[in-house]
Amino acid sequence: MAEAHQAVAFQFTVTPEGIDLQLSHQALTEIYLSGVRSWKKKIIRLKVSPCLFCLFVLSLCLFIIITVTCLFFLVITAFTQCQALVSAVLFSTMLWLLLIFTMRLCLKQLLSYHRWMFEQHGKMSNTTKVWVALVRIFSGRKPLLYSYQGSLPNLPLPPIKDTVKRYLESVRPLMDDTEYERMNNLAAEFESSLGNRLQWYLKLKALWAANYVSDWWEEYVYLRGRSPLMVNSNYYGMDFLYVTPTPIQAARAGNSIYAFFLYRRKLNKEEIKPSRIPGIGIPLCAAQCERIFNTTRTPGEETDSVQHWQDSDYIAVYHRGRYFRLRVYQAGRLLCPREIEFQIQRILDDPAPPSKGEANLGALTAGDRIPWAKARTKYFSSGVNKRSLDCIEKAAFFVTLDDDEQGMMGDDPAASLDCYAKSLLHGKCYDRWFDKSFSVVYFKNGKNGINAEHSWADAPVLSHLWEYTLATDCFQLGYNAEGHCKGEVDSSLPRPQKLNWEIPPECEEQISQSLAVAQALADDVDFHVFAFRDFGKGKVKRCRVSPDAFIQIALQLAYFRSRRTFCLTYESSMTRLFREGRTETVRSCSNESSAFVRALEGGEVRLRLFRAASEKHQNLYRMAMTGAGIDRHLFCLYVVSKYLGVESLFLKEVLAEPWRLSTSQTPIQQMELFDMVNHPEYVSCGGGFGPVADDGYGVSYSILGENVINFHISCKHSCPDTDAHKFGALIRKALHDLMQLLSPNHKEPNKTEESRPEVKKDL
């Protein structure tokens, strides 16, 4: 995590004359700008229905005019009538705004209630039942995508004593008595002295801004990072695991590119349904959706920036070292899938060679950020290079037409799946544009996948788009008998425009250096992807256990068996119940989970310990979702300490602790788009990310239907203590051991899931 620049912020000293308050312009500016950004978004999202507004105003005006006329027995003058009409319009408008404000305020207060999350599953209290009914009344019948933005509550700021207490509890299983006593003393000293001073600053920000975390999180965790985005930050999503809808590369691109633009059209019209908590229907923040398309991350020497454009009628396409502009609109009309396929095929058939220095140009986005920022300023700030770079950065999204074949195939399907993951994560290090909000990769055999930049949004937002695209591609658009897109082609379409570059030798040298850095990073990544089909969510839930808690305890057991110790574990949880919320950390390694693992490994099987570990994990997850997490609060306190120019040994040690086990679940959000019963193979294999620590693991998992759990495991070859395939085997064994504990009659399967061949189906 990048450190904030030191600055003198609010300093309090008690003197005989009273309190001396010293203010820093930089600190005040930071608070002011955070609030301004929040209020701008609030004003932009202040939308009302014009029809309802006009109807309300006209009705009230008519009522007032009739009332006034009757009162004066029809002898009122025309001038007085005009005054009454103006007054009626003003009064009704103010009354309308007051009504809207009251409705939103009531809904905001209702959405601040989170006790429902801590109630026992299947047992809803009367209070919660009344609350659910009120939420539905105030939510409206047909909300638009951003309808709830003004009603979402602000992220609460936890008391510092609660955060410190929860932190000490989380690190207890990782420290011996001496280490823990030392950390306990540091925490007590911090809480009683500097901590209160830093907390006051955060209270001020929390009052002024909608979210006291998100802008600093984006700035200091993502945009100020100077290491490569590839592997370290970007993540990927996979295609269907067992199905390839068509083997024709251009056809697959035609359908899915068309589906992407259908989604963008719905996004611009706010026709996408707001995301909600399944079952109870509580809305989630949709602010991250604003930057899905037409967005890029621009490198800077000190910090990067995220640039977003309102619209773009083209995409940028890479193929065999060449870059093209492909317009997908003709005279205001979105090209049909068959026409997009035709244009993609033109690019595939184009024999023109790359211009000098163009072939490996994308490596600049894969290497360190400072060299790319300097090269961008020096070689791409004017002339033909600037025009071509602008074309890529302002495109709706980026497309790579890859000459390789990927997916589960060949004599070793498991190894081919690992290769598929690595290709999506980093490719050849020069054939992806890692700065774009997302890049779509189409392989020669019809497989596809997606690579996403992380600063603008989190994985669930992109997953929503990816699910829509996959479902629209297969279930709505489909292909003809030959595997081509449906529709007719307008032969007068202009050819895709090849971008031109003038790359001097000095820039070529920098491209080579960035490529060397990226290649070394990519070669060091060890990946293992597998579909666990022996049992899934259905069997776990029948044992009255949360599937996520079950998997997290299995990961703790697998890690302990691999290293004979526990580690600081990161599980990503969302905070989108709050305005502009992003993520919070669930510290999955708890006293309860470690006690269970030690007992199990010691031959003492106690179901009670497992139940306690599972319930603890669920409680930690709920607390993280409701704003009572640990790490974002400590992170913001650390940023404040840097603005104050003071050092905290406690915060320094907390934020220096490595996450050797970084995990994340990628749930399916739009189950209605897929038929998991009749077509279980038509679901994405999920996605993954690189390891966070050099000596640790990155584990992403997706729970598909009732019987499948997909795992994506990453680590580094350079660490002798990590091995993705061995850790995968330990996860499988841990899952079976836990199920054997919960269900003693459970039998081991005879066959592994990797032997299942890929099938190709026409819908």
Salt bridges, closest charged atoms under 4 A:
GLU3 OE1 - LYS642 NZ 3.62
GLU169 OE2 - LYS616 NZ 2.69
ASP177 OD1 - ARG172 NH2 2.59
ASP215 OD2 - ARG37 NH2 2.91
ASP215 OD1 - LYS205 NZ 2.78
GLU218 OE1 - ARG291 NH2 2.82
GLU218 OE1 - ARG582 NH1 3.95
GLU219 OE2 - ARG224 NE 2.92
ASP239 OD2 - ARG252 NH1 2.67
GLU270 OE2 - ARG45 NH1 3.49
GLU270 OE2 - LYS47 NZ 2.57
GLU290 OE2 - ARG45 NH2 2.65
GLU302 OE2 - HIS5 NE2 2.87
GLU302 OE2 - ARG224 NH1 3.20
ASP304 OD1 - ARG226 NH2 2.92
ASP304 OD2 - ARG297 NE 2.75
ASP304 OD2 - ARG369 NE 2.85
ASP311 OD1 - ARG264 NH2 3.03
ASP313 OD1 - ARG327 NH1 3.01
GLU339 OE1 - ARG333 NH1 3.02
GLU341 OE1 - ARG338 NH1 3.56
GLU341 OE2 - HIS484 ND1 2.54
ASP350 OD1 - ARG322 NH1 3.73
GLU358 OE1 - LYS498 NZ 3.22
ASP390 OD2 - LYS386 NZ 2.86
GLU393 OE1 - ARG376 NH2 2.62
ASP402 OD1 - LYS428 NZ 3.61
ASP402 OD2 - ARG432 NH2 3.29
ASP403 OD1 - HIS319 NE2 3.51
ASP403 OD2 - ARG320 NE 2.72
ASP404 OD2 - LYS428 NZ 3.00
ASP418 OD1 - HIS528 ND1 3.37
ASP418 OD2 - HIS725 NE2 2.72
ASP431 OD2 - LYS428 NZ 3.86
ASP431 OD2 - ARG432 NH1 3.08
ASP435 OD1 - ARG369 NH1 2.87
GLU453 OE2 - ARG297 NH1 2.87
ASP458 OD1 - HIS454 ND1 3.88
ASP458 OD1 - ARG582 NH2 2.97
ASP473 OD2 - ARG252 NE 2.68
GLU508 OE2 - LYS356 NZ 2.28
ASP534 OD2 - HIS736 NE2 2.80
ASP548 OD2 - HIS617 NE2 3.62
GLU571 OE1 - HIS617 NE2 2.68
GLU584 OE1 - ARG632 NH1 3.75
GLU601 OE2 - ARG561 NE 3.00
GLU601 OE1 - ARG564 NH1 3.37
GLU604 OE2 - ARG606 NE 2.34
ASP631 OD1 - ARG587 NH2 2.64
GLU647 OE2 - LYS642 NZ 3.34
GLU653 OE2 - ARG182 NH2 2.50
GLU681 OE2 - HIS679 ND1 4.00
GLU681 OE2 - LYS761 NZ 2.55
ASP694 OD1 - LYS716 NZ 2.74
ASP695 OD2 - ARG660 NE 2.82
GLU706 OE2 - LYS537 NZ 3.81
ASP737 OD2 - ARG561 NH1 2.82
ASP737 OD2 - LYS733 NZ 2.92
GLU748 OE1 - HIS736 ND1 3.55
GLU753 OE2 - ARG732 NH2 3.68
GLU754 OE2 - ARG732 NH2 2.74
GLU758 OE2 - LYS447 NZ 3.65
